[in-house]
Amino acid sequence: MLEFPYSVCDFYTLITEDYFYVDRTNHIRLIEKAGKQLLFLRPRRFGKTLLLSMLENYYDVAKADEFERLFGHLAIGQNPTPKHNQYFVMTWDFSAVSPDAHQIEQTLHRYINSCIQDFADYYQALLPGKIRIEPVDAIDSFLSLLRVVRQTPYPLYLLIDEYDNFANEMMMGSQELSKNRYDTLLSGEGLLKTVFKTVKSASAGRGLDRVFISGISPVVLSDITSGYNVAENIYFKEKFNYLCGFSQQEVESVLRQILAECHLPETRLEGALSLMRNFYDGYCFAPRLSSFVYNPTLALYFLKSFQETCQHPQTMLDDNLAMDKEKITYISTLPGGEEVIMNALHEQPPLATQTLAHRFGVEDMLYTVKDTTFMVSLLYYFGVLSLAGETDFGELVLKIPNLVVRKLYVERIRDMFLPDFQDQKESQQAAKTLYQTGDMQPLCKFLERSYFKVFDNRDYFTADELTIKTAFLTVLFNDALYVMDSEVELDRTYADLVMIVRPQMRRYPLKDILIEFKYVSLSAAKLTGKRAKQLDVGKLKALPAVQDKLKESRNQLDKYRLVLESKYGNLLRLRSYSVVAVGFDRLVVEGED
């Protein structure tokens, strides 16, 4: 049986204990050729730590006798580079340094000193002298380490993980308090800036040969530029798009093995693959590349659960990634941020920018005006937007990568517009009624009474069917019951909202749902808001402008229904709806089984 390494990010453990591993060692040669000081960015829980652990085990001189055991069966083991097992390797993981400590500078000194002490103990037999550890000055300790290293045939390879941890924590926490601590590290000759300045100096023939830095975003780069301006950015390069993450072919291969282990028919493959593709695929990190990767943590979460139970997990979002919602919340609190979040969910027009911001500091994060490029870039680095081609004018298009991330946007918008617990409870009950009975009236009444008031007060909204669709989507989104998305392509046209019951939930009497939204302005309906509220539904529905929209919607739904019935056959329990909003005041619904 496959043993899935969920939460295991140590390469040595993964290989020696025979865990499932998707071979990425073929990139080692590319990394060597890319440069000696490299910066690689990926979102949280995307395999960066395992990548650094792979490099550590490959280059570590102390593991030379284990090279065949660790790499012999992998791509690089068949044709290794001359540099394998030719380095002393040291790793600094700044996520292990709490930014909440009151004495943040002393905490960082202690952490680096601890790494140097571990280095000295580990390589004791290969070092010609003793490294002097200075308790209050980690920079001097590091310089002492380099002096000893220079007396050996082996240079140092420094791996720095989560280099931007302090800045990311500052963004998500108490900004003023964190800002003061961050200033201590970076302003003037702050310790963090001095550390990177020392690293740069050490790489100029002083014992440090290679540096590989990983992180989430380039937030710190402006702040450390004067101390460290030599790293080459490789995170946009096409050849490294698959360095972290799984391909479609790799996921399909593993699913086939699980089906065999569970004695499930091959016909189950497409359903499982479609589910994983909708929820976990869609990440692209190289501009103008149309090749997508799966989030590895989410994929392993699904595969491990599927293997253990021979059923798909009920909850598609791994709780360890739920905190990414905080990143969306942060953007939504910036001036203009709500609009960016809403546009990301709408996808019409698509979010686009001429270029991605690639270097900014904490002062930029806190005090400068944040334009769309800035906010979209951060959402990309956080992994809640992904590159998705380009416009006719050469702008980069960004979109929400998959349904797991879309859920985070939906929840944030729901929190913005329905902050009251009682409102959220009522909306959930109305949605439940629709799922189970097909009756949409309780939901429409709730939206008219509670939701539309809030939408109407947001003066940046252009009232159209996208606005109405957003209201429905935020209330109806339920990934435990449905595979659901907006603007689903059906026979080269796009349905507004399709909700297909997940395979393992079909044993319950849930409705598959297809909705087409239309909007009629009050002026087109020749009504005032007050009059619209007074009219009964029958008279509203009889208005010529509403009738025109209903007819248009019916024609579209007929086409979509045929495509869905062809795809799902007798499994489908489809109920379709035309929803016409009259201003931000009333909803007219027409349903059909």
C-alpha positions in Angstrom: 0.0 0.0 0.0 1.0 3.5 -0.6 2.1 5.4 2.5 1.2 9.1 2.0 3.5 11.6 3.7 0.9 14.1 4.8 2.7 16.7 7.0 6.1 14.9 6.5 8.5 17.5 5.1 11.8 15.8 5.9 13.3 14.2 2.8 15.4 11.7 4.7 12.4 10.3 6.6 10.3 10.3 3.5 12.7 8.2 1.5 14.1 5.9 4.2 10.6 5.1 5.6 9.3 4.5 2.0 6.7 7.2 1.9 5.0 8.2 -1.4 7.2 10.7 -3.2 6.8 12.6 -6.4 10.3 12.8 -7.8 11.5 16.4 -8.2 15.2 15.6 -8.1 15.4 16.3 -11.9 15.3 20.0 -11.0 18.5 19.8 -9.0 20.6 20.2 -12.1 18.5 23.2 -13.2 18.8 24.8 -9.8 22.6 24.5 -9.9 22.7 26.1 -13.4 20.3 28.9 -12.3 22.8 30.6 -10.0 24.5 30.5 -6.7 22.1 32.7 -4.7 18.5 32.0 -5.5 15.1 33.2 -4.3 12.1 30.9 -4.7 8.6 31.8 -3.7 5.5 29.7 -3.3 2.3 29.9 -1.1 2.0 28.3 2.3 2.0 24.5 2.5 3.2 24.1 -1.1 6.2 21.9 -0.5 9.0 24.5 0.0 10.4 22.9 3.2 10.5 19.5 1.5 12.3 21.1 -1.4 15.0 22.5 0.9 15.3 19.2 2.7 15.9 17.5 -0.6 18.7 19.9 -1.4 20.2 19.5 2.0 20.3 15.7 1.7 21.7 15.9 -1.8 24.6 18.2 -1.0 25.4 17.2 2.5 29.0 15.8 2.7 28.1 13.8 5.8 25.6 11.8 3.8 27.9 10.8 1.0 27.8 7.1 2.1 24.0 7.2 1.8 23.7 8.8 -1.6 22.7 5.5 -3.3 20.1 4.8 -0.7 18.6 8.2 -0.8 18.8 9.1 -4.5 19.8 6.0 -6.4 16.2 5.2 -7.5 15.4 8.8 -8.3 16.1 10.9 -11.5 19.2 12.7 -10.2 20.6 9.4 -8.9 20.8 8.0 -12.4 22.9 11.0 -13.6 24.2 13.0 -10.6 26.0 16.3 -10.8 29.6 16.5 -9.6 28.6 18.7 -6.6 26.5 16.1 -4.8 27.7 15.5 -1.2 30.4 18.2 -1.6 29.1 20.8 0.9 28.6 21.6 4.5 24.8 22.4 4.7 23.1 24.6 7.2 19.4 25.5 7.3 17.8 28.6 8.9 14.0 28.2 9.2 12.7 31.7 10.3 9.2 30.3 10.9 10.7 28.8 14.0 11.5 32.3 15.3 8.4 33.7 16.9 7.8 37.3 15.9 5.7 37.8 19.0 8.6 37.7 21.3 9.2 41.0 23.1 12.9 40.7 22.7 12.8 39.8 19.0 16.4 40.7 18.3 17.7 38.5 21.1 15.3 35.7 20.0 16.8 35.8 16.5 20.4 35.8 17.9 19.5 32.7 20.0 18.0 30.9 17.0 20.9 31.5 14.6 23.3 30.5 17.4 21.3 27.3 18.0 21.6 26.5 14.3 25.4 27.1 14.4 25.7 24.9 17.5 23.8 22.1 15.8 26.1 22.5 12.7 29.2 22.2 14.9 27.9 19.1 16.6 26.8 17.4 13.4 30.0 18.1 11.4 32.3 17.7 14.4 34.4 14.9 12.8 35.0 17.0 9.7 35.8 20.3 11.2 39.5 21.1 11.9 38.8 23.6 14.7 36.1 24.7 17.2 33.4 27.2 16.2 33.2 30.0 18.8 29.6 30.7 19.7 29.0 34.3 20.9 25.9 34.2 23.1 24.8 37.8 22.3 26.1 38.1 18.7 25.1 35.5 16.2 26.9 37.4 13.4 30.2 36.8 15.1 29.3 33.2 15.6 28.5 32.9 11.9 31.8 34.5 11.0 33.6 32.0 13.3 31.9 29.2 11.5 33.0 30.5 8.1 36.6 30.8 9.3 36.6 27.1 10.3 34.8 26.1 7.1 37.5 27.8 5.0 40.1 25.4 6.4 38.3 22.4 4.8 37.8 21.3 1.2 34.0 21.8 1.6 32.3 25.2 1.2 29.0 26.0 2.9 25.5 25.8 1.3 23.1 27.9 3.3 19.3 27.2 3.0 16.9 29.8 4.4 13.3 28.8 4.8 10.4 31.3 5.3 12.7 34.3 5.0 9.7 36.6 5.0 8.0 35.1 8.1 8.4 38.3 10.2 6.7 40.5 7.6 3.9 38.0 7.0 3.1 37.7 10.7 3.2 41.5 11.0 0.5 41.8 8.3 -1.8 39.3 9.9 -1.3 40.4 13.5 -1.3 43.6 15.6 0.4 45.8 13.0 1.6 48.6 15.2 3.2 46.3 17.8 4.6 44.1 15.1 5.9 47.0 13.2 8.0 48.2 16.1 9.6 44.8 16.4 10.1 44.6 12.7 11.8 48.0 12.6 14.2 46.6 15.2 15.2 44.0 12.8 15.4 46.1 9.6 15.7 49.8 10.2 19.2 51.2 10.1 21.6 48.4 10.8 18.9 46.1 12.2 19.8 42.5 12.9 17.9 40.9 10.0 19.4 43.4 7.5 22.9 42.7 9.0 22.3 39.0 8.7 21.6 39.2 5.0 24.5 41.7 4.5 26.8 39.2 6.2 25.5 36.4 4.0 26.2 38.5 0.9 29.7 39.3 2.1 30.4 35.6 3.0 29.5 34.5 -0.6 32.4 36.6 -1.9 35.1 33.9 -1.3 34.7 33.7 2.4 33.5 30.1 2.6 29.8 30.5 1.6 29.4 29.1 -1.9 25.6 28.8 -2.4 22.4 30.2 -0.9 18.8 29.1 -1.6 16.1 31.2 0.0 12.4 30.3 0.1 9.4 32.3 1.2 5.8 33.2 0.4 6.1 36.8 -1.0 8.8 39.4 -1.8 7.6 41.6 1.1 11.0 41.9 2.7 13.1 42.5 -0.4 13.0 46.3 -0.4 13.9 46.4 3.3 17.0 44.2 2.8 18.1 45.5 -0.6 21.0 47.5 0.7 22.2 44.4 2.6 21.4 41.7 0.1 20.8 42.6 -3.6 22.4 39.5 -5.2 19.7 36.9 -5.2 18.3 35.8 -8.5 14.5 35.3 -8.6 13.6 32.0 -10.1 9.9 31.7 -9.0 8.5 33.1 -12.3 10.6 30.8 -14.5 8.6 28.2 -16.6 11.1 25.4 -15.9 10.4 25.7 -12.2 6.6 25.8 -12.4 6.4 22.1 -11.4 9.2 22.3 -8.8 6.5 22.2 -6.1 3.1 20.8 -6.8 1.6 17.8 -8.7 0.7 17.4 -12.3 -2.5 16.0 -13.6 -0.7 12.9 -14.8 0.8 12.3 -11.4 -2.5 12.6 -9.6 -4.2 10.3 -12.0 -1.5 7.7 -11.6 -1.9 7.7 -7.8 -5.7 7.5 -8.0 -5.5 4.4 -10.1 -3.4 2.7 -7.4 -5.9 3.7 -4.7 -8.8 2.3 -6.8 -6.9 -1.0 -7.1 -6.1 -1.1 -3.3 -9.8 -0.4 -2.6 -11.0 -2.9 -5.2 -13.0 -0.1 -6.8 -13.9 -0.2 -10.5 -11.9 1.9 -13.0 -15.1 3.8 -13.8 -14.6 5.6 -10.5 -11.4 7.2 -11.7 -12.9 10.1 -13.7 -15.2 11.1 -10.8 -12.3 11.2 -8.3 -10.1 13.0 -10.8 -12.7 15.6 -11.7 -13.3 16.3 -8.0 -9.6 16.8 -7.3 -9.2 18.9 -10.4 -12.1 21.2 -9.4 -11.0 21.6 -5.9 -7.2 21.5 -5.9 -5.8 22.2 -9.4 -5.4 25.5 -11.2 -2.1 27.0 -9.9 0.2 28.5 -12.4 3.3 30.5 -11.3 4.9 31.4 -14.6 3.6 34.3 -16.6 2.1 33.4 -20.0 2.3 29.6 -19.2 -0.9 27.6 -19.5 0.3 24.6 -17.4 -1.4 24.1 -14.1 -0.4 22.3 -10.9 -2.2 20.8 -7.9 -1.7 22.1 -4.4 0.4 19.2 -3.0 -0.8 19.5 0.6 -4.5 19.5 -0.4 -3.9 16.6 -2.9 -2.2 14.5 -0.2 -5.0 15.3 2.2 -7.5 13.9 -0.3 -5.5 10.9 -1.3 -4.7 9.8 2.2 -8.4 10.1 3.2 -9.5 8.3 0.1 -7.1 5.5 0.7 -8.0 5.0 4.3 -11.8 5.0 3.8 -12.2 4.2 0.1 -14.4 7.2 -0.1 -13.8 10.9 -0.9 -13.4 13.1 2.1 -16.6 15.0 3.0 -14.7 18.2 3.7 -12.5 19.3 0.7 -10.7 22.1 2.6 -7.9 20.9 4.8 -8.1 22.8 8.1 -4.4 23.5 7.9 -5.0 25.8 4.9 -8.1 27.5 6.3 -6.0 30.3 7.7 -5.3 31.5 4.2 -8.7 33.3 4.5 -6.8 35.8 6.7 -4.8 36.9 3.6 -8.1 37.6 1.8 -9.4 39.5 4.9 -6.2 41.6 5.0 -6.7 42.7 1.3 -10.4 43.4 1.9 -9.6 45.9 4.6 -7.4 48.0 2.3 -8.9 50.9 0.4 -10.4 49.4 -2.7 -9.7 45.9 -1.4 -13.4 44.9 -1.2 -13.8 45.7 -4.9 -10.8 43.6 -5.8 -12.1 40.6 -3.7 -15.5 40.9 -5.4 -14.0 41.2 -8.9 -12.0 38.1 -8.2 -15.1 36.2 -7.4 -17.0 37.6 -10.4 -14.3 37.0 -13.0 -16.0 39.5 -15.3 -14.2 41.5 -16.3 -11.1 39.4 -15.3 -8.6 40.7 -12.9 -5.6 41.8 -15.0 -2.4 43.7 -14.5 0.5 44.6 -16.8 3.0 43.1 -14.4 3.3 41.7 -10.9 4.9 43.7 -8.1 8.1 41.9 -7.2 9.8 44.0 -4.6 8.2 45.9 -1.7 8.8 46.5 2.0 6.8 46.8 5.2 6.5 50.6 4.8 4.8 50.0 1.5 2.5 47.4 3.2 1.5 49.8 6.0 1.4 53.3 4.6 1.5 53.7 0.9 -1.5 53.7 -1.3 -2.3 50.2 -2.5 -3.3 50.1 -6.2 -4.9 47.1 -7.9 -1.5 45.8 -9.1 -0.2 45.7 -5.5 -3.3 43.9 -4.1 -3.6 41.5 -7.0 0.2 40.7 -6.7 -0.2 39.9 -3.0 -3.1 37.6 -3.6 -1.0 35.8 -6.2 1.9 35.3 -3.8 -0.5 34.2 -1.1 -1.8 31.5 -3.4 -5.4 32.7 -3.6 -5.1 34.0 -7.1 -3.2 32.3 -9.9 -1.9 33.3 -13.3 -4.4 32.3 -16.1 -3.1 33.6 -19.4 -3.2 37.2 -20.8 -5.6 39.7 -22.3 -5.6 40.9 -25.9 -3.4 43.7 -24.7 -0.7 41.6 -23.1 -1.9 42.1 -19.5 -1.5 39.2 -17.1 -4.9 37.6 -16.2 -5.3 36.3 -12.6 -8.2 34.2 -11.3 -9.2 32.1 -8.3 -7.4 28.7 -8.9 -10.0 26.3 -7.6 -13.1 25.7 -5.5 -11.2 25.3 -2.2 -9.9 28.9 -2.6 -13.2 30.1 -4.0 -14.7 29.0 -0.7 -12.4 31.3 1.2 -13.5 34.3 -0.9 -17.1 33.4 -0.5 -16.7 33.1 3.3 -15.0 36.5 3.5 -17.7 38.2 1.4 -20.4 36.5 3.6 -18.7 37.8 6.7 -18.5 41.3 5.1 -22.2 41.5 4.2 -23.8 39.2 6.8 -21.8 39.8 10.0 -24.8 39.0 12.2 -24.9 35.4 13.4 -28.7 35.3 13.2 -28.6 36.4 9.6 -26.1 33.7 8.7 -28.2 31.1 10.5 -31.3 32.2 8.6 -29.5 32.2 5.3 -28.2 28.6 5.9 -31.7 27.4 6.7 -33.0 29.0 3.5 -30.3 27.4 1.5 -31.0 24.0 3.1 -34.6 24.3 2.0 -33.5 24.8 -1.6 -31.1 21.9 -1.5 -33.7 19.5 -0.1 -37.0 20.6 -1.6 -36.2 22.9 -4.6 -38.2 25.7 -3.0 -36.3 29.0 -3.6 -38.8 31.3 -2.0 -37.4 31.4 1.6 -34.0 32.2 0.1 -35.4 35.0 -2.1 -37.3 36.5 0.9 -34.2 36.5 3.0 -32.1 38.2 0.3 -34.7 40.9 -0.3 -35.0 41.6 3.4 -31.4 41.4 4.6 -28.8 41.0 1.9 -29.9 43.6 -0.7 -29.8 46.4 1.8 -26.1 45.9 2.3 -25.4 45.6 -1.4 -27.3 48.8 -2.2 -25.1 50.7 0.3 -21.9 49.7 -1.5 -21.6 52.6 -3.9 -18.8 50.9 -5.9 -21.2 48.3 -7.2 -22.5 48.4 -10.8 -25.9 46.8 -10.5 -26.2 43.9 -12.8 -26.6 40.1 -12.8 -23.1 39.7 -11.4 -24.1 41.5 -8.3 -27.1 39.3 -7.8 -25.1 36.2 -8.6 -22.6 37.1 -5.9 -25.4 37.3 -3.3 -26.7 33.9 -4.2 -23.3 32.3 -4.4 -22.2 33.5 -1.0 -25.3 32.0 0.6 -25.5 28.8 -1.4 -21.8 27.8 -1.5 -21.5 24.4 0.1 -18.5 22.2 -0.9 -19.6 19.4 1.5 -22.7 18.7 -0.6 -21.9 20.1 -4.1 -19.3 20.6 -6.8 -20.3 24.1 -7.6 -19.0 27.0 -9.5 -20.1 30.1 -11.4 -19.6 30.8 -15.1 -19.3 27.0 -15.9 -18.5 26.4 -19.5 -21.3 24.3 -21.1 -20.9 23.6 -24.8 -18.9 26.8 -25.3 -21.3 29.0 -23.4 -21.3 29.8 -19.7 -24.0 29.0 -17.1 -24.2 31.5 -14.2 -24.3 28.9 -11.4 -24.2 25.1 -11.5 -24.5 23.0 -8.4 -23.9 19.3 -8.9 -24.4 16.9 -6.0 -21.1 15.3 -5.1 -21.0 11.5 -5.9 -20.9 10.3 -2.3 -23.8 12.6 -1.4 -26.2 11.2 -4.0 -27.6 8.8 -1.6 -29.4 11.7 0.0 -32.5 13.5 -1.7 -30.6 16.6 -2.7 -31.4 18.6 -5.8 -28.9 19.4 -8.6 -29.3 23.1 -9.3 -28.9 25.3 -12.3 -29.5 29.0 -12.1 -29.4 31.8 -14.6 -29.4 35.4 -13.3 -30.9 38.5 -15.0 -31.1 42.1 -13.8 -33.7 44.7 -14.6 -33.1 48.2 -13.4 -35.9 50.2 -11.7 -35.9 52.6 -14.6 -36.3 49.9 -17.2 -39.1 48.4 -15.1 -40.6 52.0 -14.8 -40.8 51.6 -11.1 -39.6 53.3 -8.0 -38.0 51.3 -5.2 -41.0 51.9 -3.0 -43.4 50.8 -5.7 -41.4 47.7 -6.5 -41.6 46.6 -2.9 -45.4 47.1 -2.9 -46.2 45.0 -6.0 -47.0 41.4 -5.6 -44.9 38.8 -7.4 -47.5 38.2 -10.1 -47.6 41.8 -11.2 -43.8 42.1 -11.1 -43.5 39.0 -13.2 -46.0 40.4 -15.8 -43.9 43.5 -16.4 -42.6 43.6 -20.0 -39.0 44.1 -19.0 -39.1 41.1 -16.6 -40.9 38.9 -19.2 -38.1 39.7 -21.7 -35.4 38.6 -19.3 -37.3 35.5 -18.3 -37.7 34.5 -21.9 -34.0 35.0 -22.5 -33.1 33.0 -19.4 -35.4 30.1 -20.4 -33.7 29.8 -23.8 -30.3 29.6 -22.1 -31.4 27.2 -19.5 -32.8 24.8 -22.1 -29.4 24.6 -23.8 -27.5 24.2 -20.5 -29.9 21.4 -19.3 -29.3 19.4 -22.5 -25.5 19.5 -21.9 -25.8 18.6 -18.3 -28.2 15.7 -18.9 -25.9 14.4 -21.6 -23.0 14.5 -19.2 -24.6 13.1 -16.0 -27.5 11.0 -17.5 -29.9 9.4 -15.1 -27.9 10.5 -12.0 -29.1 14.1 -12.4 -31.9 15.4 -10.3 -31.8 18.8 -11.9 -34.0 21.7 -11.1 -33.3 24.9 -13.1 -34.2 28.5 -12.2 -34.5 31.8 -13.9 -33.9 34.5 -11.3 -34.6 38.1 -12.3 -33.7 40.9 -9.9 -35.7 44.1 -10.2 -33.3 46.7 -8.8 -31.9 45.9 -5.4 -35.5 45.4 -4.2 -37.3 42.3 -5.5 -36.6 38.9 -7.0 -38.8 37.1 -9.5 -38.1 33.3 -9.8 -39.3 30.8 -12.3 -38.3 27.1 -11.7 -38.5 24.0 -13.7 -37.8 20.3 -13.0 
